[in-house]
Amino acid sequence: MKKLFFTLLFFGFCFFASADNQPKVGDQLVIKEPTAQTYNHIEFPKPNILIKRGTVDRYKSVYGNNVLVDEVVTKKDGETHVVLKKKDGTKFFGYLNKVKANYNKSIEDGELAVIK
């Protein structure tokens, strides 16, 4: 009986811990440095576009930026995408108000981190 009780308690705890992983509007995230040269799961413009616009030539200007989740979109295949805007109200690279990101994959790859 004890084993059954502790097993159910463990599964209940795991269920509630995994349910907290979904983003909500207003959550705070921080943009981390990508593991590769570019971001794979955050839809920033490619470096050649940034160079043509004359804004910056690298993504260093977004490292460590605090962002807010402005919108949460769940696709039919189960992927969760979020629309991000800067917490301080400025624009990304001087011209983008919002960017879109694949939430689960960007968290797994370390491109985004949740601020608690």
N, C-alpha and C positions, 0 to 999 in steps of 0.2 A: 504494500500500500504506500509506503514511504517513497519507493522508487517511482511509482506512478505519479504521485503528487509532485515530486521534484522534476520529473520529466515534463509534466504539463506546465509547471512554473517556468522552466527553462524555455520551452517553446513559446510561451506567452511573452516572456522577456525578449526573445529574438524577434518575434512578430512586431512588437512595439518599437524596438530599436531600428528595424528595417523600414518601418512606416514613416519614420522621421526624416528619411533621406530625400523626400520629395520637396522641391522648392515651392515657395509661396511668394506672392507679390510683396515686395518690401524687404525681402531677405538681403543681407549684406554679404558680398563676396569680395575677394581681392584677386587681382590678376597677377599671376606669377610669371616668372620667366619660362619660356617654352623649352622643352628638351631638345627640339630640333631648331633649325634656323628660323622657321616661321611657325605660326600657330596653326594647328591642324583642325581644331574643333571650335575655335572662335573665328567668326567670319570678318576678320580685318581685311582691308584692301591689300593686294599684293605689293611688295616693295617697289616694283617698277611704277605703279600708279602713284605711290607716295612721292617718288622722285620726280615724276612728271608734274605733279601739283606743286612741288617745291616746298612741301611741309617739312618732312623729315626723311631720312634715308634708312632708318632702323626702327625697330619696335621698342627701343629702350624707353621711350616717353610714356609707355603704358605700364611698365613694370611697377608693381606695387600700388596701382590705382585702386581705390575703393569704389565699387560699383553696386548699384541696387538692381534687383530684379524688377523690371517694369511690367513684364507680361510673361505668362507661362503657357506654352503651346504643347499639347500632347498629340503626337501623330498617331495614325491608325496602327502602325507597327509597334507602338509602345515606346518609341523614343520621346524624350522630353527635351524640348528646346526652350530657351529663355531669351528674352530681349533685355539687354543690359543698358543702363545709362549711368553716367558718372554721378557719384554722390555729391560732388561739389558743384555740379551743374554746367561745367565746361564741356567742350566738345572733344571727341577723340580725334587726334591729328589736326585739330583746328577746323574740321568741317563735318564730322559725323556726330549726330546727336545720340544715336543708338546703334548697337551692334547685336547680332544674333549669335547664340552659341548652343551647341549640343551639351546639355547640362551633365549627364552621366559620364560621357566620354571625356569631357574637359576636366572634370573632377578626378577621374581615374588617372589621367595623364599628368595631372599636376599643373595644368594651365590655369585653373581656378581653384580657390580654396574658400571654404565657408568661414565667416567671422562669427563667432558666438558671442 
